[in-house]
Amino acid sequence: MLSKYYPLAAIAIIAIVTCMLRFVPFLLFIGRKTPKAIEYLGRVLPGAIMTMLVVYCLRSTDICGTGHGIAELVSCVIIVVLQKWRKNTLLSIVTGTVCYMLLIRII
């Protein structure tokens, strides 16, 4: 039988590995100039990842069914407008999510 401490040990190991994965890249370049390839990836990956997330989230939108994807479209427009206007990612995401959840209940 598993010990009652097994879940705590598993969580501790996962936390340590996660922290190490976050810290090691910074430790590799202490006192050295960051390579151009890493700087390039730091510039292009956030936009690429966000684009992939948007495509993944909208992939199953049924534009021929009830609602015709209006809730998704309105929510995306609100997120883009808020991000351009306020430049606050948390505000944009929370407002877009709340808007989407309300619209899917209404439409």
N, C-alpha and C positions, 0 to 999 in steps of 0.2 A: 504494500500500500504506500501511496505517496505521502510524504510528510506534509504537515500543515505549512511548513516554511517553503515548500517547493514553489508556489506562485510568487512569493516575495523574492526568492532567489532568481527566478526567471525574469521578473520585472527589473531587478537590479542589474542583471547581466545585459539585458536589452538597453537599459539606460546608459550603462558604461560604453557599450559598443556604439550607440548613437552619438554620444558625446565625443568619442574618439574619432568617429567618421567626420564630425564637424570640425574638430580641432586640428587634426593632422595636416590638412592642406595649408593651414596658416603656419604651422610649425615648420613645414618644408621650406618656406621662403623667408624665414627670419634672417635679416642681414643680407639678403640677395635681391636682385631685381627680378620682378615677376616676368616670366617668359611672355613673348608677344602672343603666342598661341593661347595661353591662359587668359590674358587680357581680352583677346578677341572673343573667346567663349563667354567671358563675364559680361561682355556687351550684347551678344546676340542670343544667348540661351534664355534669358528671362522672357523676351518677346516670343521666341519660338515655343517655349513651354506654355505660355498663356494662350497662344494660338491653338496649340494641340488640345488644351483643356476645353477651349470654347468649341472646337470641332467635335470633341468627344461628347460634350454635354448636349450639343444640338443635333447629334447624329440621328436620334430617333424621333425628331420632331415631325409630327404628322401634319403636313400642310394641306392635305386633302380631306382630313377628318374634321370633327367638330372643333371650332376655334381657329382652325387654319394656321396655327403657330403664332397667333396674335400675342398671347401672353409672353412667349419667348422673345419675340421681336421687340415688344414694348419694353420688357425688362432689359434687354441688351442695349437698346437706345438710351434708357435711363442710366445704365452703368457707364456708358461711353460719355454721355453729357456730363454726369457728375464727376467723372475722373478728369475730364478736360477742364471743367470749371473749378472744382475744389482741390484736385490733386491729392485726394485722400482715399487710399485704396480700401480701408476698412469701411468708410462711409459708403463708397460705391458698391461694394460687395453686399453689405447688409441691406442697403436700400433696394438694390436689385433683387435680392432674395425675397425680401418682404413683399415687394411689388409682384414678383412672380407667384408667390404663394397666394396672395390675395386674388390675382387675376385668374388663376386656375380654378379657384372656388367660384368666381363670378361668371366666367365665360363658359 
